[in-house]
Amino acid sequence: MPDVLDASPYDALLLLSFGGPEGPDDVVPFLENVTRGRGIPKERLKEVGQHYFLFGGVSPINDQNRALLDALRKDFAEHGLDLPVYWGNRNWAPYLTDTLREMVGDGRRRILVLATSAYASYSGCRQYRENLADALAALESEGLELPKIDKLRHYFNHPGFVEPMVDGVVRSLAELPEEVRDGAHIAFCTHSIPTSAADTSGPVEEHGDGGAYVRQHLDVAQVIADAVRERTGVDHPWQLVYQSRSGAPHIPWLEPDICDHLEERQAAGAPAVVMAPIGFVSDHMEVLYDLDTEATAKAEELGLPVRRSATVGADPRFAAAVRDLVLERAGDERGQEVAPCALGALGASHNLCPVGCCPARAPRPAAAGADSPYA
C-alpha cells in the first residue's frame, strides 16, 4: 500500500472547465450560455455553431475532462492521496453551481480548484473566479453552508505540463519527411485575446505590453524549444502565434494569426511547420477546427508540410503534476516550507490572485483571490 499523502486542510478537488455541447441540439443553447448578455441573435449563433456541427454537434472537451478525471483519480489512489475529485463547467452540464451544491451536500468544506487553463488572463483565470463567486452566491441564497475555496496556481511551467508537450513536438518533427525535418519551424499556438486583456493580465506589476499572458507563453515556448534542441540536436526557429480570434473586427487582438503565419513562413522559404498548441490543455474544438481543419487546409493550399503536436490531455505526467500542486498548496496552507516546482525563467506563479490581477472591464465579485468576498 502507498504511504498516505496529506492534503489537509483540503477535503476535495474541483476540476473546473469551460464545457461543451454533446449533441446537435445542444449547440445553440451552449453558445447562448457562452455569449449571455451580449445580445447576439440566434441566427448568428447557428452560423458560429457550424464548427461544432462539422463534428456532429459534439465538442470533445467533455470526454477529455472525463479522461482527465479518471487519470487524476487513478493517480491519487495509486499514490495514497485520499482526495475526492469532482467536475463542474462554466457553460454546460455538469454546471458549476450544481457541482458545488453536490459537494456541500457531501460535507466538503475546504475545496481546491483546478481550472483547465494554465495561464494568467481574464478569461483563463479571473472569469473562472467570477463563476465561483456566482455559484457561492447562489448557494448562499439557498441557505447552504458555504465552503472555503482556493484555486491552484497557474501551472504553465510545471514539468508535468511542459514535458508531454516537448514529447509531442519531437514526435511531430519525426513524422515530417526527412528532407524538410531539420529546417522545420515551430509555431507555438495559443488562443488570441484582445490586446487590452493581454496587457492587463497577471498581477499589476506585470501589466504592460502583452502582460503576463504573453510573457508566460514566451517563457514556456523557449523551454520547449530548448528541450527539443537537446533531444534532436537541431535548433528549430520558432514563434508564438495566435488562433481562435472572435469578437468585433475593430478591436485589436493578439497577432499573428496561425494562418497568416503559415503564409509568411511559406513565402520566406520555410520547408515545414510544426504547430504546437501550448495554450490548450486538451484537444478541444479550437484545436480540432482552427488547427486540424482550418490551418491544415491553409497549409495544404500553400503546399507547406505541417504537423500538429499533441496537447497534454490526460497524460499521467499531468495528473502527477496536479497531485504535486495539491500537496504544495496544502503544505503552504499548513504553514510548511514548500519548494514549488517550475521550469523556465519566471518561477512559480502566485497562490493567491492579488487585487488588480487580470481585471474585468466591469468589476464583478471573484472568489479564491485576495479580493474575494468569500474569505
C-alpha positions as CSV (number, residue, x, y, z in Angstrom):
1,M,0.0,0.0,0.0
2,P,1.3,3.5,-0.8
3,D,2.1,5.9,2.0
4,V,-0.8,8.2,2.8
5,L,-0.2,11.7,1.5
6,D,-1.6,14.7,3.4
7,A,-3.9,17.0,1.5
8,S,-5.3,18.7,4.7
9,P,-6.9,21.1,5.2
10,Y,-8.5,20.3,1.8
11,D,-11.2,17.7,1.5
12,A,-11.9,17.8,-2.2
13,L,-10.6,18.9,-5.6
14,L,-12.9,20.5,-8.2
15,L,-12.0,20.3,-11.9
16,L,-13.4,23.5,-13.3
17,S,-13.7,23.7,-17.1
18,F,-15.4,25.5,-20.0
19,G,-17.9,22.9,-21.0
20,G,-19.2,22.0,-24.5
21,P,-22.2,20.6,-26.4
22,E,-22.7,16.8,-26.5
23,G,-25.1,16.7,-29.5
24,P,-26.6,18.9,-32.3
25,D,-29.5,20.0,-30.1
26,D,-27.0,21.3,-27.5
27,V,-25.0,23.6,-29.8
28,V,-27.2,26.8,-29.8
29,P,-28.2,26.6,-26.1
30,F,-24.5,26.1,-25.3
31,L,-23.5,29.1,-27.4
32,E,-26.3,31.1,-25.7
33,N,-24.7,30.3,-22.4
34,V,-21.2,31.4,-23.7
35,T,-22.5,34.7,-25.1
36,R,-25.2,35.5,-22.5
37,G,-25.6,39.3,-22.1
38,R,-24.1,40.2,-25.4
39,G,-27.3,40.3,-27.4
40,I,-26.2,38.0,-30.2
41,P,-29.1,36.8,-32.4
42,K,-29.9,33.1,-32.5
43,E,-29.3,33.0,-36.3
44,R,-25.8,34.3,-35.8
45,L,-25.2,31.6,-33.1
46,K,-26.3,29.0,-35.6
47,E,-23.6,30.3,-38.0
48,V,-21.0,30.2,-35.3
49,G,-22.1,26.7,-34.4
50,Q,-21.1,25.3,-37.8
51,H,-17.7,24.4,-36.3
52,Y,-19.5,22.1,-33.9
53,F,-21.9,20.7,-36.5
54,L,-18.9,19.6,-38.5
55,F,-18.1,17.2,-35.6
56,G,-21.7,16.0,-35.1
57,G,-22.6,18.8,-32.7
58,V,-20.2,17.3,-30.1
59,S,-17.3,19.2,-28.5
60,P,-14.6,16.8,-27.4
61,I,-13.9,18.8,-24.3
62,N,-16.3,16.9,-22.0
63,D,-14.9,13.5,-22.9
64,Q,-11.4,14.9,-22.4
65,N,-12.4,16.1,-19.0
66,R,-13.8,12.7,-18.1
67,A,-10.5,11.2,-19.2
68,L,-8.6,13.7,-17.0
69,L,-10.9,12.9,-14.1
70,D,-10.1,9.2,-14.4
71,A,-6.4,10.0,-14.7
72,L,-6.5,12.1,-11.5
73,R,-8.4,9.6,-9.5
74,K,-6.1,6.8,-10.6
75,D,-3.0,8.8,-9.8
76,F,-4.3,9.9,-6.4
77,A,-5.3,6.3,-5.5
78,E,-2.0,4.8,-6.6
79,H,-0.1,7.4,-4.5
80,G,-2.2,7.3,-1.4
81,L,-3.8,10.7,-1.8
82,D,-7.3,10.5,-0.3
83,L,-8.9,13.4,-2.1
84,P,-12.2,13.0,-4.0
85,V,-12.3,14.8,-7.4
86,Y,-15.4,16.5,-8.7
87,W,-16.1,18.2,-12.0
88,G,-18.1,21.4,-12.9
89,N,-18.3,23.5,-16.0
90,R,-18.9,27.2,-16.8
91,N,-21.2,26.8,-19.8
92,W,-22.6,23.2,-19.9
93,A,-23.5,20.3,-17.7
94,P,-22.3,19.4,-15.2
95,Y,-22.8,23.0,-14.2
96,L,-20.5,24.5,-11.6
97,T,-23.3,25.6,-9.2
98,D,-24.8,22.1,-9.3
99,T,-21.5,20.5,-8.6
100,L,-20.7,22.8,-5.7
101,R,-24.2,22.1,-4.3
102,E,-23.4,18.4,-4.5
103,M,-20.0,18.9,-2.8
104,V,-21.6,20.8,0.1
105,G,-24.2,18.1,0.4
106,D,-21.3,15.6,0.6
107,G,-19.8,17.6,3.5
108,R,-16.9,19.2,1.6
109,R,-15.8,22.4,3.4
110,R,-12.3,23.1,2.0
111,I,-12.1,22.9,-1.8
112,L,-9.2,23.2,-4.1
113,V,-10.0,24.2,-7.7
114,L,-8.0,23.1,-10.8
115,A,-9.1,25.2,-13.8
116,T,-8.4,23.8,-17.3
117,S,-6.4,26.9,-18.2
118,A,-2.7,27.1,-17.5
119,Y,-2.0,30.8,-18.0
120,A,-2.9,34.2,-16.5
121,S,-5.7,36.1,-18.3
122,Y,-9.2,37.3,-17.6
123,S,-10.9,34.5,-19.5
124,G,-8.5,31.9,-18.3
125,C,-8.4,32.8,-14.6
126,R,-10.5,35.7,-13.2
127,Q,-13.6,34.8,-15.1
128,Y,-13.5,31.3,-13.5
129,R,-13.1,33.0,-10.2
130,E,-16.2,35.1,-11.0
131,N,-18.1,31.9,-11.9
132,L,-17.1,30.5,-8.5
133,A,-18.4,33.7,-6.8
134,D,-21.7,33.4,-8.7
135,A,-22.1,29.8,-7.6
136,L,-21.3,30.6,-4.0
137,A,-23.8,33.4,-4.1
138,A,-26.5,31.0,-5.4
139,L,-25.7,28.5,-2.6
140,E,-25.8,31.3,-0.1
141,S,-29.3,32.4,-1.3
142,E,-30.4,28.8,-0.7
143,G,-29.2,28.9,2.9
144,L,-26.4,26.4,2.4
145,E,-23.2,26.4,4.4
146,L,-20.5,27.8,2.1
147,P,-17.2,26.0,1.6
148,K,-13.9,27.8,1.6
149,I,-12.5,27.7,-1.9
150,D,-8.9,28.1,-3.1
151,K,-7.6,27.9,-6.7
152,L,-4.4,26.1,-7.7
153,R,-1.7,28.3,-9.1
154,H,-1.0,28.6,-12.8
155,Y,0.8,25.5,-13.9
156,F,2.0,26.6,-17.4
157,N,5.7,25.9,-16.4
158,H,5.3,22.8,-14.2
159,P,7.4,20.0,-15.7
160,G,4.3,17.7,-15.7
161,F,2.6,20.1,-18.1
162,V,5.7,21.0,-20.2
163,E,7.3,17.6,-20.7
164,P,4.4,16.0,-22.6
165,M,4.4,19.0,-24.9
166,V,8.1,18.5,-25.6
167,D,7.5,14.9,-26.5
168,G,4.6,16.0,-28.8
169,V,6.8,18.4,-30.7
170,V,9.6,15.8,-31.1
171,R,7.2,13.2,-32.4
172,S,5.7,15.7,-34.8
173,L,9.1,16.6,-36.2
174,A,9.9,12.9,-36.6
175,E,6.7,12.5,-38.6
176,L,7.8,15.1,-41.2
177,P,9.5,14.0,-44.4
178,E,13.2,13.6,-43.7
179,E,14.2,16.2,-46.3
180,V,12.3,19.0,-44.6
181,R,12.6,17.9,-40.9
182,D,15.7,19.7,-39.8
183,G,14.6,23.0,-41.4
184,A,11.1,22.9,-39.9
185,H,9.8,25.9,-38.0
186,I,7.8,25.6,-34.8
187,A,4.6,27.7,-34.4
188,F,3.7,27.7,-30.7
189,C,-0.1,28.3,-30.8
190,T,-2.4,29.8,-28.2
191,H,-5.8,31.5,-28.0
192,S,-5.8,35.1,-29.2
193,I,-7.3,37.6,-26.8
194,P,-7.9,41.3,-27.0
195,T,-4.6,43.2,-26.6
196,S,-6.2,45.2,-23.8
197,A,-6.9,42.0,-21.9
198,A,-3.4,40.7,-22.5
199,D,-1.8,44.0,-21.4
200,T,-3.6,43.8,-18.0
201,S,-3.1,40.1,-17.5
202,G,-1.4,38.9,-14.3
203,P,-0.6,41.0,-11.2
204,V,-0.5,44.8,-11.6
205,E,3.3,44.8,-11.6
206,E,3.3,42.5,-14.6
207,H,0.9,44.7,-16.7
208,G,2.3,46.2,-19.9
209,D,2.8,45.1,-23.4
210,G,1.3,41.6,-23.6
211,G,1.2,41.3,-19.8
212,A,1.7,38.0,-18.0
213,Y,-0.3,36.2,-20.7
214,V,2.3,36.8,-23.5
215,R,5.3,36.6,-21.1
216,Q,4.3,33.2,-19.7
217,H,3.7,31.7,-23.2
218,L,7.0,33.0,-24.5
219,D,8.8,31.5,-21.5
220,V,7.2,28.1,-22.0
221,A,7.9,28.2,-25.7
222,Q,11.6,28.9,-25.0
223,V,11.7,26.0,-22.5
224,I,10.2,23.6,-25.1
225,A,12.4,24.8,-27.9
226,D,15.5,24.4,-25.8
227,A,14.4,20.8,-24.8
228,V,13.7,20.0,-28.4
229,R,17.1,21.1,-29.4
230,E,18.7,19.0,-26.7
231,R,16.6,15.9,-27.8
232,T,17.1,16.3,-31.6
233,G,20.4,18.2,-31.9
234,V,18.6,20.8,-34.1
235,D,17.9,24.4,-33.2
236,H,14.5,24.9,-34.9
237,P,13.3,28.5,-35.4
238,W,10.1,29.3,-33.6
239,Q,7.5,32.0,-33.0
240,L,4.5,32.4,-30.7
241,V,1.3,32.7,-32.8
242,Y,-2.4,33.0,-32.1
243,Q,-5.7,31.4,-33.2
244,S,-9.4,31.4,-32.5
245,R,-10.0,35.1,-32.6
246,S,-13.6,36.2,-32.1
247,G,-15.4,39.5,-31.5
248,A,-15.6,42.8,-33.3
249,P,-13.0,43.3,-36.0
250,H,-12.2,46.9,-34.9
251,I,-10.9,45.7,-31.5
252,P,-7.2,44.8,-31.6
253,W,-6.4,41.2,-30.7
254,L,-3.0,39.4,-30.3
255,E,-1.4,38.6,-33.7
256,P,-0.1,37.0,-35.9
257,D,-2.9,34.5,-36.7
258,I,-1.7,31.0,-37.4
259,C,-3.0,31.0,-41.0
260,D,-1.3,34.3,-41.7
261,H,1.9,32.9,-40.1
262,L,1.8,29.9,-42.3
263,E,1.6,32.1,-45.4
264,E,4.5,34.2,-44.1
265,R,6.7,31.1,-43.4
266,Q,5.9,29.6,-46.8
267,A,6.8,32.9,-48.5
268,A,10.0,33.1,-46.5
269,G,11.1,29.6,-47.7
270,A,10.4,27.6,-44.6
271,P,10.3,23.9,-45.7
272,A,7.8,22.8,-43.0
273,V,6.0,23.8,-39.8
274,V,5.0,22.0,-36.6
275,M,2.0,23.6,-34.9
276,A,2.3,23.2,-31.1
277,P,-0.8,24.2,-29.2
278,I,0.8,25.1,-25.9
279,G,-2.1,27.3,-24.9
280,F,-4.5,24.4,-24.6
281,V,-4.8,21.7,-22.0
282,S,-6.6,19.3,-24.4
283,D,-7.7,18.8,-28.0
284,H,-10.9,20.6,-27.7
285,M,-12.8,22.5,-30.5
286,E,-10.3,25.3,-31.1
287,V,-7.6,22.7,-31.7
288,L,-9.7,20.4,-33.8
289,Y,-11.2,23.1,-36.0
290,D,-8.8,26.0,-36.0
291,L,-5.6,23.9,-36.3
292,D,-6.5,20.5,-37.6
293,T,-9.1,21.7,-40.0
294,E,-8.6,25.4,-41.0
295,A,-4.9,25.8,-40.6
296,T,-4.1,22.4,-42.0
297,A,-6.2,23.3,-45.1
298,K,-4.3,26.6,-45.5
299,A,-1.0,24.7,-45.3
300,E,-2.2,22.2,-48.0
301,E,-3.2,25.2,-50.2
302,L,0.3,26.6,-49.8
303,G,2.0,23.2,-50.4
304,L,3.6,23.5,-46.9
305,P,4.1,20.3,-44.9
306,V,2.7,20.7,-41.4
307,R,2.2,18.5,-38.4
308,R,0.2,19.4,-35.2
309,S,1.7,18.2,-32.0
310,A,-0.4,16.8,-29.1
311,T,-1.8,18.6,-26.2
312,V,-1.2,17.4,-22.6
313,G,-4.8,15.9,-22.1
314,A,-4.9,13.1,-19.6
315,D,-1.1,12.3,-19.7
316,P,-0.1,10.6,-16.5
317,R,2.6,13.2,-16.0
318,F,0.0,15.9,-15.9
319,A,-2.1,14.0,-13.4
320,A,1.1,13.7,-11.3
321,A,1.7,17.4,-11.7
322,V,-1.8,18.1,-10.3
323,R,-1.0,15.9,-7.3
324,D,2.2,17.8,-6.8
325,L,0.3,21.1,-7.0
326,V,-2.3,19.9,-4.5
327,L,0.4,18.8,-2.0
328,E,2.3,22.0,-2.5
329,R,-0.7,24.2,-1.8
330,A,-1.8,22.0,1.2
331,G,1.6,22.2,2.7
332,D,1.6,26.0,2.3
333,E,-1.8,26.3,3.9
334,R,-0.5,24.3,6.9
335,G,2.4,26.8,7.2
336,Q,5.1,24.4,6.0
337,E,8.0,25.5,3.8
338,V,7.4,24.2,0.3
339,A,9.6,24.3,-2.8
340,P,7.4,24.9,-5.8
341,C,8.4,23.1,-9.0
342,A,8.7,25.3,-12.1
343,L,10.8,25.4,-15.3
344,G,11.9,28.5,-17.2
345,A,12.8,32.0,-16.1
346,L,9.6,33.1,-14.4
347,G,9.4,30.7,-11.5
348,A,6.3,29.5,-9.8
349,S,3.2,31.7,-10.0
350,H,1.3,33.2,-7.1
351,N,-1.0,31.0,-5.0
352,L,-3.5,33.9,-4.3
353,C,-4.5,36.2,-7.1
354,P,-3.8,39.7,-5.9
355,V,-6.1,42.8,-6.2
356,G,-5.9,44.1,-9.7
357,C,-4.9,40.8,-11.3
358,C,-6.5,40.2,-14.7
359,P,-9.2,42.9,-14.2
360,A,-12.6,42.7,-15.8
361,R,-14.0,45.6,-17.8
362,A,-16.9,45.8,-15.4
363,P,-15.9,44.8,-11.9
364,R,-17.6,41.7,-10.5
365,P,-17.1,39.7,-7.4
366,A,-14.5,36.9,-7.8
367,A,-13.8,34.1,-5.3
368,A,-10.5,32.5,-4.4
369,G,-8.4,35.7,-4.6
370,A,-7.2,38.5,-2.4
371,D,-10.4,40.5,-3.3
372,S,-12.8,37.6,-2.6
373,P,-16.0,38.4,-0.8
374,Y,-16.0,34.8,0.5
375,A,-12.9,34.7,2.7
